[in-house]
């Protein structure tokens, strides 16, 4: 027992009981407050004690014949023609006061007991080309270094670095070729991602003190989540895996709230919207099938529900020299960044068909292009490889599918598009998402 503390007050639970009874000495109230700030378990115990106190008060009123609290609240006596509600009888004052106290306790808990705003610390370095500029000087990038406002951290082409914000559980993983500037961390964490990619796991931040990460095209405002932010010279991409992040485009102030498993792209002339997370397209394959026409794959008993295997493609292109005597199906959704006319091409060394749905339903698809051989990415060998211009809307997704049957050869296959005002390119992963299979796998 601590001799400097009155008998019984060295037990935190005893302090809480005395506080609820209104008999805790004034100088001990602050000690209890400090303990609750630092001890999550004690805060939960204290909340339970408050609720028990309310229940006991209700029980006492029940013994005296009073109606339950919720009935006493809704059954306030109002006489016909009255324009104002009468003041609540005295028997309601204590329960209502406790209810108000609980609400206040929850608000104060969120406000005062939120995580402490941590300072960025260099926690991990991969390889040795991580550099830090402080003012006009170079500072050695050493584990445990506390970064200061104005510091610029840069990773090399084969490097990565991790920042932690102690004592809270917030961390940033900077990928290779990334440049990050620490703007401020006194009134919330303010960072500037000039180029590259970072993955963030952010603990819940205090009210009005969010983490804000600015890029050349946008600003991400975070109160607690997990996400990836990637910026290039022309665009910023946000992918959210937990929580919710608000992305604001710098050029016009347009903004969107991006929830879990969604993404958004901020760039000039790109529709800003939260879309289901993109990043690839599904390829399924059936092996040991003779012939070189897609119709032979369709006649297989195992097609379409029992492929021999599957994989995710990070663009609409299949690796060459994959094998012999097989057929495959590549399917998923495209997410056009602009509203306008798109043209599609297919290139393959074997008979292949490209179909597109004007909705997200596979049953609505129609054939738009075919390929029957030729060198890799020879887009204009046959006119049938090219689709007519097709008007697509930004913010929507459209089902796209390729069926191919190959016997022997290079096995190359790719699908390209030309967006409105853009150049022809193989459709990149950021505009593709996979379809769910019947078994729930991708």
N, C-alpha and C positions, 0 to 999 in steps of 0.2 A: 504493500500500500504506500502511496506517495504521501509523506507527512505534511506536504504543503497544500494538500487538497482536503477539504472537509470530508468527513466520513461518508462513504457511499458515492462520492462524486468522482472517484477515480474510475468508475465503471461507466462507459459511454451510455449504455442502456439506461442506467439510473439517471443520468443527466437528462435523457430524453423524456423519461417518465415525469421527472420533476418539472421539466419545461411545460409538458402538456397539462400538468396540474396547476401551473402558474406559480410554483414555489422555487424555481431555480434562481439562485442569486444572480444579480446583474452581471457580475464579473465572470460568471461561468457561462453565460449565454454566448459570449464571443468565442470561448473555447469550444463549445459545442458547434458553433457555426463553422469554425476552422476545420474541425474534424469531419463534418459533413461535406465540406468542399473537397477534401482529399480522399475520402473513403466512400467509394461507390456502394459497397455492400451496406455500410451504415445508413446511407441515404435511402436505400430500398427498405431497410428495416424501419427507419423513421416514418416513411410513407405508410407502411403497413400499420404502424402504431396509430397514426392519425386516422386511418380508415376504421380501425377497431374502436377508437374513441367515438367516432360518428355512429357506429353500429350500437355501441352501449347506450349512447344518448337516445337513439331510436327505440331501443328496447325499453328504456325507462318510460318513454312517452307511451309505448304500447301498453305497458302495465297500467298506465293511468287512463287508458281508453282512448288515447289520441289516434287519429288515422295515420297511416304511413306517410312519410315525407312527400313522396311523389303525388299522393292524393291530396295532401294538404295544400300543395302548391297549385294544382290544377283546379281545386274546388274553392277558390277564393270567392267569398260571398259578394255577388254583385246584384243589387236590386234593380228591378225594371226602371229604365229611365236614367240610371246613374251614368254619369260620364267619366267618373274616375274610380279606380279600384281602391277599396278601403285599405287602410294600413293593416299588415298582417298581425294576427293576435300574438301575444307574447310567447305562446308555446312554440311558435315557428322560429323565433329569433335565433335560438341556439343552433338548431340544425342548419338553418340557412347560413348562419355565420360560419359553421364548420365547412359547409359546401364551398362557400366563398374562399375560405382559408385553403382548402385543397386546391382549388383552381389557381390561387395565388402561388401556392407552393410549387405547382407544376411549372408556372411561368418563371418563377425565380430560379427553379432548378435548371431550366433550359438556358436562362440568361447568365447566372453566376457560376453554375457548375459545368458549363461547356468546356471543351478542351482548351488548353492554354495555347496561345499562338506561338508556335515554335519558330526557331531560326534555322535556316538551311545549313546543313553540315554535309561535307563531302564524305560519304560513307563507303563507297566502293569505286574502284577504278579497274577497268579491263584494258590491258595493253598499256602503253606509256606515252600516248600522244594527246593526253588531255591537258589543256592549257587554261590558265585563268589570268585575265587582265584586270588589274585594279588601278583605276586612273590611267596613267601612262606607263605603269610598271607591270612586269610579269611576276606573278606569285606562284611558287611551287605548288603543284596540285598534289597534296598529301592527304592521306586518310585522316579524318577528324578535323579538317580545316573548316572553320566557321566562315561562311560567305557573308559579305557585307553589301549593303545597297550600292549599286553601281558596278559590282563585279560582273564580268562576262566570262562564262564558261563555254569552252568549245571542245568537242570531241573530234578525233581524227577519223580517217576513212575506215579504219578497222577497230575503232575503240567504242567504249560505252562507259557511262558513269552513273552513279546513283546518289541522289540527294535525299537525306532524311530530315524531317523537321521535329526534333525532339522538344519536349517529351511526348508529343502527340504521335499517333500512329499514321503519319503521312509520309509518303515517299514518291519520288520521281525517278524514273529510269530514262536516261537520255541515250538514244541510239547513236550509231555512227554518223559523222558529218552533221552534227547538231550544234547550234549556237543559241545559248540561253543567257539572258541578262536578268539579274536580280534588281528589280526597281525599288521595292520597299517591302518591309514586313512588320512595320509598327502598327498600322491600322488595317490589318489584313495582308495576305500574301499577294504581292503584285509582281508578276514575272513577264518577260517578253521573249517569246520564241521567234527568233529571227529567221531560222531555217532548220530543217530536220524534223525529227520525230521524238516525242516523249510519251511514255506511258505513266499514268498517275493513279495512285491509290490515296484518296484524300479522306481523312477523318472528318467527322462533323465539325464545322467551323462555328464560331460564335456569331450570334446575330449581328448583322451590319458589318461583319468582317469576313467576307468571302475570300476565297482564292480567285484571283483574276489573272488569266494568262492571255496576253495580247499577242497577235501575230500581225503581219503586214495587211491581212485582209479582214481580220475578225477579232472578237474578244470573247473568251469563254469564262463564264462566271459560275463558280462552283461552291457549294455549301457542304459537300461530302458525297463522294462517289468514286467509281473507278472508270477511267476513260483513257483513250489514246488520241493525241492531237498531232497531226502531221501538217507541215506547211512547206510549200515550195514558192517559187517566185510568183506564181499566178493564182494559187488556191490554198485554202486551209480546209482540212478534213477532220471532223470530230466523230469518233466512234465511242459509244457509251456502253459499258458492260454492267454497271450497277448505278443506281440512283438516277439523277436528272441533272443535266447541264444546260444552261442557257447560252446559246451562240448568237452573237450580234455581229452583223456585217458592218465593217467600218465605213464603207463608201456611202451608204444610205441609211444606216441605223436600223435596217430590217433585222428582226430577231426571231428565233425559234427555240422552244424548249425541246431538248432531245432526251427521250427517256431510255430506259434499259433496252439493250439489243437493237437500238436504232442508230442512225448516223446522219450527218448533214455535211454539205460542202458549201463553203463561202468563197465565191469567185465572181469576177465580172461576168455578167450576162448568164449566170447560172441560177436557176430557181432555188431559193433557199427554203428547204423543207426537211422535216424529220422523216426519214425513210427507213424501212427495215434494213438491218445491217447488211451491207454488201461485202464483197471481197473474194468472190470466186464462183465457179459453176461446177455442177456435178457431171462426172463422166462415169457411165456404167458400161461394162464390156462382157461379151460372151465369146468364149474361146472354142477352138476345134470345130469351126464351121467352114465347110468348103463353099466355093463360089465367090463371085465378086459383084453381086447385085444386092441392094438393100432389101429387096423382096425376099431373098433367101433367109435373111435374119428374121424377118417378120413371121416366117413359117416355122421357126424353131419353137418347140413346146415350152422352153424356158423363158422365151421372150413374151412380155416385157418385164415380168415380175420377179424373175429369179436369175439375175446376172451372176457370173462367176466372180465378179469383184467390182469395186468402184474406187474412185479417187476424186479429189478436188483439184480443179485447174485454177491457177491464179491469173489466167487471162483466157480468152477464147482461142486457145491454140493447144493442140495435142502434141506431145513429144514424138519426134520421128524415130523410125527403126524400132518400134515398140514390139512387134511380133508378126506372125503370119497366121492366116486362116482364122480371122476373128471379125466380129462386128461390134460396134459400139453406138451408144446413144449419149449425146451431150445435151443437157437440158437445164433450164433455170429461167431466171427473169432478168430483163434488162431494165435499167432505171435511167431514162433519158434526162440529161441535165438541162436541156432547153426544149421549149415547144417549137416545133417546126418540122421540116422535111428531112428525113434520114434515108440514106442509101446504104444497102448491105451488099457484101460480096462473100463468096465462099471459095476457098482454094483447097483442093485435095488431090491425092494421086489415085483415088479410087472413087467409085460411084457413091455420091453423098447428096442428101437432100437437106435443104434449110427451110424450116417452116417458122412462121411467126403468127402469134395470136394478137388481135387488136384489143384484147382484154388480158387478164391474168389467168384465164381458163385455158387449159391445154386443148379441150375439145373445140375451141373456136379457131384453132390455128389453120393456116393455109400455106401452101408452098410458095416461096418467093424467089428461090434460086436453087440451082443444082450445079454439081461439079462432076466431071467424069475423067479426071486425070490431068497431068501436067506438072511442071516444076513447082517447088515450094513458093508460095505467095505470088504466083503468076495470076493476078486477079482478072486480067482482061483477055485470057486465052480464048474464052467462049463468051458470047453475049449472055448466055443463060446463067453465068456465074454472078451476074449483077441484078439486083432487084430494081423495081421501079421506085421512085421517091415515095416514101410513106410518112404521113404526118403523125407524129407522136407528141404527147403532152408531158411536160415536166411535172414531177410530183406523182406520177403514176408508174406502175410497173407492168411489163408485157412479157408473156410467156414466149420463149424461144427454144427451138429444138433442132438438133442435127442427128440424122440417122446415116451411118456409114457401114458398108461391108467391103472388106479388103481381103485379098488372098495373099499376095506377096508384094514386096516393093518397099518404098521408103516410109510408108504409113503417115505421111505428113497431112495435117488438116488445120485450117485456121479460118476464122470468120472475122471480117473487118466491117467497119461502118464509117460513114462520113457524117458528122453532126452538122447542124445548120451553121454555116460560116466557118467550119473547121476543115481539117485535112483528113484524108483516109488513114485509118489506123486499126490495128487489131484491137478488138474491144477489150479495154483494160478491166482489171478486177474491181475497181472502184465503182463501176457501173453494172456489175453482175451480182446476182445472189442465187444460191442453189435452191432447188425444189426439194421439198420433203418427200421421202419415199413412203410407201404404204406401211413399212415397218417402223417408220419414225426416224430412220437414220438419214444422213445426208450423203 
